[in-house]
Amino acid sequence: MTLEFGQSFIDNCLGNEFVKHYVETDYYRNWVNAIKSTFPHLKEATYNVSNLHYIDLSNIEDILDELDKLTLYEATAVLFTALFSEKVIAIHITGTLDAFSNSARPSSGLYLSDMSVYAEQLGGVNVPLAEICRLASLDTSHEFSLVSSFITSFPIASDYVCVETDKLLDSNEVEQGRKAAEELGQLCRQIKVGQCAMSELKETVLFKWIKLNA
């Protein structure tokens, strides 16, 4: 699917029915199959995470099974998307070129490489994205829909994961996110210096909880 189109563009210009029919066409399937033949070791949902930064939670089992085939940033985005599946819109990670989108929820498509810097200045928890845009002097007048989401920032090792949600995270969810970030942070440091493999992610409390609740 040509996922360069944000959900707001689909909603306001293309229409969901158009996209629904498009993904059933031979043109689309042939394109997907051609791409998959280049990466035969990845299932389609895992490929979408790695190459399109598009996380389809309806196929989370496939992605979890191949989690160790993703990069550390990609795997982190998957785990945090699954953790906050009922509210998450997108995941923004320090050092990545764009956000990881949750396929089940519409996104404004806005991305700031230094999102965490602005979020932390404004408290770091349930910060309105509109406030971050104003602080960053980002013009959002061209957007098709109002910027109404929230950003909560979690430190992981030397990076930050900014979770964009369409509803406020409650105190229990924030604490759950902090514990997940702490656990992943310790493991990330070891993975980055070669002390353990990506497969160790599957031994974390976070992974096992997500697997159990998938």
N, C-alpha and C positions, 0 to 999 in steps of 0.2 A: 504494500500500500504506500502511496506517496505521502508519507507521514510528515513531510515538511509543512503541510497545511495544519495550522493549529485548530483546536476544537472550536474556537470562536468563529474562525473562517468557515469551517464546515457548517456550523449552526446557522450563520447569517448569510452565507453565499451559496455553498454547494447543497446543503441539506443532507440529513442523515440517510434518507431513502436513496439518494444518489450514491453515497458511499457504500451503503449496503449492497446495492446492485453491482457497483463497480468491482467489489472484491469477489464477486461470483463470476466475473467475466473470464474468458480464456486468456485475454490479454494480461490481466492481473496474475492469474495462476501461472502462466508461462513465465512471467517476469520473476515471480517468487521462486519457481522451480529452477530457473537459470541461476539465481543468486544462491540458492541452497546447494546447487551442484558445485559451486565454488567453495562452499564451506560445509562439506558433507558430515563433518563431525559435530555440528550443532543442530539441535532441533529448531524449528522456526521461531518459537517463542524466545529461545535463548539468543538466536541470531538477532532478533529485533532489539533485545537489550543491548547487545554488544555494538551493533552497527547503526541503530536508529534511536537509541536511548528511549525506547518505548517498552513499557512494562505491562504485559497482559496478565493480570492476576487470575483470569479464568484458566490460564495454563501454568499456574504457579508451580505445580508438581513437576512439570518438565524442566522449568527453570531451576528449581531447587536441586533436582537430580544432577544438573550440569553446572552447578554453582562454581565448582572449582575450575571450570574452563573459562570463566570470566576474569576480568581484571579485578583488582582489589576495590577500585572505585565502583565498578559495575555491580559487583557482588554486594557492596555496602548499600547501594541504591535499592537493589532488590529487597534486601532484608528490611530496610526502613519503610519501603513501600508496603511490604506485607505486614509489618508490625502495626502500621496505622492505616490499614486498608479501607476502613470505613470513612476516613476523612481526607486522606492524602490526595493531593492533586499532582504534585511534582516534587522531586528531590534535587536540591542544588548542592554540589560538593565543591569545595575549594580546589582549584586546579583543573577542573573540567571545562570543556569549551561550551557546553550547553547543559540544560537540565534534563533529568530523566522523568518522563511523563507517565502517569498512571492512565492506562487506556480507558478505564471505566469512568473517569471524571473529566469534565471540561476544564481546560487550562487557558489562561490569558496568553500563554506563550512568552511572557516576560522573563528575561534572564539577566542577571548581573553577576559578573565573575567574582565580585567582592561583596556578594549578598550578606555574608556573615558579618562583615565589618559594620555595615549599616544596621543589621539586626541587633548586634550586641550593643551598639550605641543607644538603641531604643528599648533595651531591657532583655532582649533575646528570647522572650516567650510570648507567643500569640501576638506578634507585632503585625499590625495591618500592613500589607504589601503597599498600599497606597501611601502610607507614611514613609516607607523606605524609598519609594519612587520620588517623593517630594524632597527627602533629604539628599538623594543622589541627583537631584535636578533632572530627573528623567521625564520627558514629555510622553504622556500616555493618551493624549487627545486623539491619536489615530486608532486606538483600540476599538474593536467592535463591541465589546462589553465592558461594564464597569470592573475595575480592579478591586475585588472585594475579598480576596483571600488573606490568609495569615501565615506568618513565618515564625518558626521556632528553631533555634540554633542549638546544635549539640557538638561539643568538641570531641574529635576522635584523633588521638595522637597529636600530630602537628597540623591537622586539617579540621575543617568544620563541615558538618552536614546540616543543611538548612531544609527543614521539612515544611513544604507549602501545603496548607490544608484549607478546606472550604468551611470548616467549623473550628471553634476554639478547642484546643486540647485541654482536658481537665487535669487536675493535679496528679492523679494516678497515672495518666498517660505520659505526662511530662517526666515523672519519676521513672517510669518504665523505659522511656527513651534515654534517660541519663544512664541507667544501668546498662542498657544495650550498648551505648556509646563507650562506656568505660570498659566493658568486656571486649568489644571490637578493637578499641584503642590499644589494649595490651597485646592482642593478637596481631594487629597491623604492624606494630613495631617489630615483632619477631619475623613476620613474613617479609617485610621490606629489607631486612638484613640477612635473609636466607636461613633463619634459625628454624623455621617450620614451613610447611607447604600450604597452599590454598585449601587443600582438602581438610585442614584442621578447622575451617569455618563450620564444617558439618558437625563438629563436636561441641560447638558452643551451646550455651543454655538458650540463647536467642534463636538459633537455627532449629533446635529441637522443639521449642515452643511453637514456632511458626509451622513446622512440619506437622505437629500434632493438631493444630487448629486450622490447617489448610483445607 
